[in-house]
Amino acid sequence: MPVEGGAVRNGWSQRLCVWSGALFALLFFIGFGVIARYIPPPDPQRSAADVAAFYRDNANSIRTGMLVSMYALVLYVPFVAAISVQLKRIEGTHTPLTYTQLGIGCTLPVAFFPPLYFFQVAAYRPERSDDSIMMLNDMGWLPFTGIIYAIFIQNLAIGFAVLADRRANPIYPRWYGYFCFWTALLYCPAGFDVFVKDGPLAWDGLFSWWLSLVSFFAWLVVTIMVTLHAIAAHVAAPDDCADTPVAVRETAGLFIT
């Protein structure tokens, strides 16, 4: 724990890591949505000719947008690290939920690199046949919207850790733990995008795309706010930084209210 003489010495670096989450969202939106023009997503029912024409007309924009998006994705890692610092304060010496959140959170950029590179490959040789470009486009979009498994478990791990906090003044508010559970559930419909090409479960549909997108960015904004508050409270009350909670509720239990 970065404490010397009762003072938290690295509050600035923790805040920097938290704000990297906001920078990740901003850069990713610029790269993926503005430059590559992938927001809103294209219709999965487009013909192969239309899909190929999009890549031929926007090859350099797609290449540039994917580069910016991949730099943005890496910024998610320090954000995950900042959350882990606070979860470790909750769990103390033995921290399975903290390590689960950290490990799974760090896999998110790795999981999204392949879909972005499939888009890159489609734009790399736009002279390919229409069917080949369409296949690469499908290989990008299906996992891009459907890979919700890691962030689903990440949100659950955070939620369980938050609700396990036995302090009288918990590091994260208890409602945030339930909020993590709800956002995790809202990601789940996106995993069914492999079954349909239109409707709310398609990769551009209400549940698979818009619900997941809104849920993720709502979770991101809320997590930034509550983590910054937790850091500020830690800096203001450094004595509350011991591995063992200093003030414990009278009745122990995961879902204490």
C-alpha positions in Angstrom: 0.0 0.0 0.0 1.6 3.3 -1.0 1.5 4.9 2.4 4.2 6.6 4.3 3.6 8.3 7.7 -0.2 7.8 7.2 -0.3 9.7 3.9 -1.4 8.4 0.5 1.5 9.4 -1.8 0.2 8.4 -5.2 -3.3 9.9 -5.3 -2.3 11.8 -8.4 -1.3 8.6 -10.3 -4.5 6.9 -9.2 -6.6 9.8 -10.5 -4.5 9.7 -13.7 -5.4 6.1 -14.2 -9.1 6.8 -13.6 -9.2 9.5 -16.2 -7.5 7.2 -18.7 -10.9 5.5 -18.8 -12.5 8.8 -20.0 -9.7 9.2 -22.5 -10.2 5.7 -23.7 -13.9 6.4 -24.4 -13.2 9.7 -26.2 -10.4 8.4 -28.4 -12.3 5.2 -29.3 -15.4 7.2 -30.3 -13.2 9.5 -32.5 -11.4 6.5 -34.1 -14.3 4.1 -34.5 -17.2 6.4 -34.8 -16.0 9.6 -36.4 -13.0 8.6 -38.5 -14.0 5.0 -39.5 -17.7 5.9 -39.6 -18.7 2.7 -37.8 -21.3 4.4 -35.6 -24.1 3.6 -36.1 -23.1 0.1 -37.3 -23.9 -0.9 -40.8 -26.9 -3.1 -41.6 -25.9 -6.8 -41.5 -28.3 -7.4 -44.4 -26.3 -5.2 -46.8 -25.4 -6.9 -50.0 -21.8 -8.0 -50.6 -21.4 -5.3 -53.3 -22.5 -2.6 -50.8 -20.2 -3.8 -48.1 -17.3 -3.9 -50.5 -18.1 -0.5 -51.9 -18.0 0.9 -48.3 -14.5 -0.4 -47.8 -13.3 0.7 -51.2 -14.6 4.2 -50.7 -13.3 4.6 -47.1 -10.2 2.4 -47.0 -7.8 5.1 -45.6 -10.4 6.3 -43.1 -11.0 2.8 -41.8 -7.2 2.1 -41.5 -6.7 5.4 -39.6 -9.8 4.9 -37.4 -8.7 1.4 -36.4 -5.3 2.6 -35.4 -6.7 5.3 -33.2 -9.2 2.8 -31.7 -6.5 0.3 -30.8 -4.4 3.0 -29.0 -7.6 3.9 -27.2 -8.2 0.3 -26.1 -4.9 0.1 -24.3 -6.0 3.0 -22.1 -8.6 0.8 -20.5 -5.8 -1.1 -18.7 -4.7 1.7 -16.3 -8.4 2.4 -15.7 -8.9 -1.3 -14.6 -5.7 -0.9 -12.4 -7.2 2.1 -10.6 -10.4 0.1 -9.8 -8.3 -2.7 -8.5 -6.5 -0.5 -6.0 -9.8 0.4 -4.4 -11.1 -3.2 -4.5 -7.9 -4.3 -2.8 -8.6 -1.9 0.1 -11.9 -3.8 0.5 -10.6 -7.3 0.3 -7.4 -6.8 2.3 -4.5 -9.2 2.0 -6.2 -12.0 0.1 -7.9 -10.5 -3.0 -9.4 -13.0 -5.4 -12.1 -10.6 -6.7 -9.5 -7.9 -7.1 -7.3 -10.1 -9.2 -10.3 -11.5 -11.1 -11.4 -7.9 -12.0 -7.8 -6.9 -12.9 -7.1 -10.0 -15.0 -10.3 -10.0 -16.9 -10.3 -6.3 -17.4 -6.9 -6.4 -19.0 -8.2 -9.0 -21.5 -10.7 -6.5 -22.9 -8.2 -4.8 -25.3 -6.8 -8.2 -26.4 -10.3 -9.4 -27.1 -11.1 -6.4 -29.3 -7.9 -6.2 -31.3 -8.8 -9.2 -33.6 -12.2 -7.7 -34.8 -10.5 -4.3 -35.4 -7.8 -6.1 -37.4 -10.4 -7.9 -39.5 -11.7 -4.5 -40.5 -8.1 -3.5 -41.2 -7.5 -6.5 -43.4 -10.7 -5.8 -45.3 -9.5 -2.3 -46.0 -5.9 -3.4 -46.7 -6.8 -5.0 -50.1 -10.2 -3.5 -51.1 -9.6 -5.0 -54.6 -10.6 -8.4 -53.1 -13.8 -10.0 -54.2 -17.0 -8.6 -52.7 -17.7 -11.9 -51.0 -14.2 -11.9 -49.4 -14.6 -8.4 -48.0 -18.1 -9.3 -46.7 -16.7 -12.3 -44.9 -14.0 -10.1 -43.2 -16.6 -7.6 -42.3 -18.8 -10.3 -40.7 -15.7 -11.6 -38.8 -15.2 -8.1 -37.4 -18.7 -7.2 -36.5 -19.9 -10.4 -34.9 -17.3 -10.6 -32.2 -17.1 -6.8 -31.8 -20.7 -6.7 -30.6 -20.9 -10.3 -29.3 -17.8 -10.5 -27.0 -19.4 -9.5 -23.8 -18.2 -12.4 -21.7 -15.1 -10.8 -20.1 -16.8 -7.5 -19.2 -19.8 -9.5 -17.9 -17.6 -11.3 -15.3 -15.6 -8.1 -14.6 -18.7 -6.3 -13.6 -19.9 -9.2 -11.5 -16.5 -9.3 -9.7 -16.6 -5.6 -9.0 -20.2 -5.9 -7.8 -19.5 -8.8 -5.4 -16.4 -7.0 -4.0 -18.4 -3.8 -3.4 -21.2 -5.6 -1.6 -18.7 -7.5 0.5 -17.3 -4.3 2.0 -18.0 -4.5 5.7 -17.0 -0.9 6.6 -19.5 1.4 8.2 -18.5 3.9 5.5 -17.8 1.6 2.5 -15.2 2.5 -0.1 -17.7 2.3 -2.9 -21.5 3.0 -2.3 -23.5 -0.2 -2.1 -25.8 0.9 -4.9 -22.8 0.8 -7.2 -22.5 -2.9 -6.5 -26.0 -3.5 -7.7 -25.5 -1.2 -10.6 -22.6 -3.4 -11.8 -24.8 -6.4 -11.6 -27.5 -4.7 -13.7 -25.1 -3.5 -16.4 -23.6 -7.0 -16.6 -27.0 -8.5 -17.3 -27.8 -5.8 -20.0 -24.7 -6.9 -22.0 -25.9 -10.4 -22.3 -28.4 -10.1 -25.3 -25.4 -9.0 -27.5 -24.0 -12.6 -27.4 -27.0 -13.7 -29.6 -26.0 -11.6 -32.6 -24.7 -14.8 -34.3 -28.2 -16.1 -34.7 -29.9 -13.2 -36.6 -29.3 -10.7 -39.3 -32.1 -8.2 -38.4 -34.1 -7.2 -35.5 -33.1 -6.2 -31.9 -30.5 -8.9 -31.6 -28.7 -8.2 -34.8 -25.3 -6.6 -34.4 -26.9 -3.2 -35.2 -30.0 -3.9 -33.2 -31.6 -2.3 -30.1 -30.4 -5.0 -27.7 -27.1 -6.1 -29.2 -25.7 -2.7 -30.0 -27.6 0.3 -28.4 -28.4 -1.3 -25.1 -24.8 -2.6 -24.7 -23.3 0.7 -25.8 -25.5 2.8 -23.4 -25.0 0.3 -20.5 -21.2 0.3 -21.0 -20.7 4.0 -21.2 -23.1 4.6 -18.3 -21.1 2.1 -16.3 -17.9 3.8 -17.4 -19.1 7.3 -16.3 -20.4 6.0 -13.0 -17.3 4.0 -12.3 -15.1 7.0 -13.0 -17.1 9.2 -10.6 -17.3 6.7 -7.7 -13.6 5.7 -8.0 -12.5 9.4 -8.0 -14.6 9.8 -4.9 -13.1 6.8 -3.2 -9.6 8.1 -4.0 -10.4 11.5 -2.6 -11.8 9.9 0.6 -8.7 7.8 0.9 -6.4 10.8 0.5 -8.4 12.8 3.1 -8.5 9.9 5.6 -5.3 7.9 5.1 -5.8 6.0 8.3 -8.6 4.1 6.5 -6.0 2.5 4.2 -5.1 -0.6 6.3 -5.7 -4.0 4.8 -8.2 -4.8 7.4 -11.4 -2.6 7.5 -11.2 -0.2 10.4 -14.9 0.0 11.0 -17.1 -3.1 10.5 -20.8 -3.4 10.4 -22.4 -5.2 13.3 -23.9 -7.9 11.1 -21.5 -9.4 8.5 -22.9 -10.5 5.2 -22.6 -10.0 1.5 -25.8 -8.1 1.0 -25.9 -6.0 4.2 -28.1 -2.9 3.9 
